[in-house]
Amino acid sequence: MACRPEAPDEMNQTPVSLTVETPVPCRGCHARHKGLCGALNAAELTALSRYTRVVKHLAGSEIAGEETEIYNYANVMSGVIKLSRVLEDGRQQVIGLKFSPDFMGRIYGTDNIVAVRAASDVELCQIPKKVLEVLVETNRALERRLMIQTLRELDEAREWMVTLGRKTASERLASCLYLIALHIDPSIDIGEGTAIEYDLPLTRADIADFLGLSLETVSRQMTLLRKSGVIQITRKRHIEIGDVDKLRKLCG
């Protein structure tokens, strides 16, 4: 990855102007309003856009390795990212997923503590580390948006501890599919009776690593969900959920 850039002085003095238009690349970004950039006005977006760049990663490719230096942060524009830890003997634990419009990175961190891979084809808006840190220090709205996202991730991690520690195999799989349904498309509001379909961004082996189950158990529970009519599986990894609320009720 490129070396870290010096902090630009202009990011400390971004003027607020009602006449500045939103940068062209940002206008078509579906992740902007709900993500990190939702805290920025048009002038701030314009200043920041001088340093950002859109990068794409194919499914399965590594984005960042464990114990590698952090040079950039990123907003997830589309796709799903898999966070994992690998033990010395090669065993893997998937510890989290990132969806649009999640922020990717440890603000003020120096090294990655997890491996980051593209679970599906991914598009990221990459921001140099120093540029964002300068902006956070001078923008309270942005700082608050980052704090809210961090606390949400903490709440989700605690909830997942309950899933792994107390739920049955069927409840774990339902929870995983429900989690993906909630986040796979930020434009969809999930409510009672909502139907949704998506391409499963994880292989069954990844799901097993995520849920702490064997591959055979995941396959068996997937078949039971299909036979009960809660989900339909087409084209190997395409999931159709006729009523997301029915799936939610199976999450325990």
N, C-alpha and C positions, 0 to 999 in steps of 0.2 A: 504494500500500500504506500501511497505518497507520504512524504514527510509532513509533519504538522506545520501549518502556516502560522506566521506571527499574527497576533491579535490586531485587527485593523482599527485604527483610531476612529474611523467614521462610524463604527458600530456603537461607539459610546455617545454619539451626538446625532442620532437619527432624528430628523425633524418630523413633527407630525403635520401632515398636510392633507387637507380634505380634497385637494385637486389632483393628488397623485392617484393614478389608476393601478389596479391590481396587476402585477406582472402577468404576461400572457401565459407562461407555463403553469402558473398557479390557478388560472381561471378554470381549467379543465380538470383540476385535481379533486377527485371525489373525497379524498381523505383530509383535505385542508381544514374544513370548518369544525370537524369533530376532533381533529388531532392537535398537535403542538402549535401549528401555525394559526389555529383559530383565535389565539390570544394576540395576534399581531395585526396592526392596521396596514393599509396599503403601502405607506411610506416605509414601514419596517420590513414588509415583505420584499419591497423593491431592493432595499439595502442588502437583505439577506440573500436574495436570489443571485447576487453577484458572485457568491461563493458556493452555492449549492450545485449539485449535478445529479441527474437521474441515472441510476445504474440498474442493470438487469442481471439476474442470476437464474440459471436454469435449475429445474428440480433436481435435487440431489447434490448440488454443488456446495462447497464450503464457503461461507461468508467470512467467518472469523474462527480461529482455533482457540483452544484453552491456553491460558497463560501467554497470550500475544498482546503486544502493546496496542492501546486504543489511540487511533489517529482521527477517527471520524465517528459521528453519531448519525442516526438516520431515522426518517419516518417511513413506515411501511405504507406504500401507496396501493399495492395490490399483492395478492398471494399470501402464503402462510409460511412462517419461519419456525423451525424446530430448535429448541434449546436443549442441550444434553450434557451429561457428564459421563466420562468413560473411566472405569476402574483400571488398575494396573493389569488385571488379567483379561481385559478386553470387554468385560460386561458393560453394557450401556444402560443408563437410566435417562429417559426423556423427562425433563423436569418442567417444561413449559412450551407454550405455543405463542407466537406473535401474529396478529392479524392487522389489517388496515383498520383504523389509522394509528396503531400503536407506535410508541417511541422505542427505538432500539438503542441501547447503550446504558452505561452506568455513569451518570453525570458526575464529573470531577474524578472519575476513576482513572487508574493508570493502565490496568491490564484486564483483559477479559477473563472471567472465572468460569465460563461455560463455552462449549463448542456451539457455534451458530451455523446452521445449514438451511438451505432452501428446501422446504417440504414440498412445495409446488413451484412453478415458475413465479418469480418474485420481482417486483419493481420497487426500488427504494429511492427516496430523495435524500441524498447523502450530504451531511453538513460537517465541515471541518470542526474538530473538537474545540479549538481555541475560540473560533468565531462564535459558536453557540454559548460557550461559557461566559464570554464577555457580554453577550446579549442577555443572558439570564441574570447576571449581576446588576444590570441596569433597567430591567423590565419586570416589575412586580407581577403583572398579569401573566407573563410567561412562566415566571417562577411558580406561581400558584397553579397553573395548568400542569406543570411537571409534577408538583407535589400531589395533586389529585390523582394523576395517572399512577404514580408510585404507590399511593395508599390503596388504590383499586387493585393493583397487582399483588400487594401484600394480603389483602382480603381474599383474593382468589387463591393465593398459595395456601392460606390457612384452611380454606374450604376444601382444597385438594388433599390436604393432610387427612381430613375426615374421610374423604373418598377412599384413599389408599389404606387407611387404618381400620375403618369400620364397615365399609360397604361390601356387599356380596359381589361376586363376579358379574352377575347380570346388571346390578346397579352401577358398577364401575363403567361397564361398556355403555349403558344408557347415558351416564353422566358425560362420557367422552363425546358421544355423538351429539348430545344436547349442547355441550360447550361449543363445538364447531358450528352447529346450527345458529347459535346466538351471534357468532362473530364473523362468519364466513362472508357475509355481505352486509356492511354497515348501513346500506340504504333500506334494508328491510326491517320493519318493526315487528318483532315476534310477539304474538298475542294468542289468545284462545282461538283454536280452529285454524291457525296459520299453517299452510302447507309450504314446504321448502324442499328443494333438491340441490345437491352439490356433488362435486367430485371429491371423494375422500382424499384429503391431502397427505394422509399417513398410510403407509403399508400396514398390513396386519401385524408384522413383526414390530413396527414402530409403536402401534397401539399396545401391543403386549408389553413393550418396554415402558410405555407411558403409564400403564395401569398396574404394573407389577404382576402380570399374569403370564401363563405359558401361551405360545402361539396356538396350540390346540384348543385351549379354553376360549380364547378370543373367537376362533372360527366357530366353535360350538355355540357360543352365546349369540354370535351374529346370525347363525342359522335359526335359532329360537326366536329372535326378534323378527326375522323375515317370515317365519311360519305363523307368528301371531298377528301378522298384518300391520305391525307398527311401522316397519320400514319395507321398502322394496329395493332390491339391488339389481342394477342393470350395468352392462359393460364393465363388469368386474368391480369397479370402484365408484360407480355412480350411485348415490344414495337418494332415495325419494322418501320423504316423510310426509304422510298425508295430514297429520295433525301433530304439531310440535308439542302441544300440551299433553297429549297422551304419552309421548316419550318422556316429558318432564316428570310425570307421575311415576315413572318406573325408576327414577334416579334415587329413590330412597329419601 
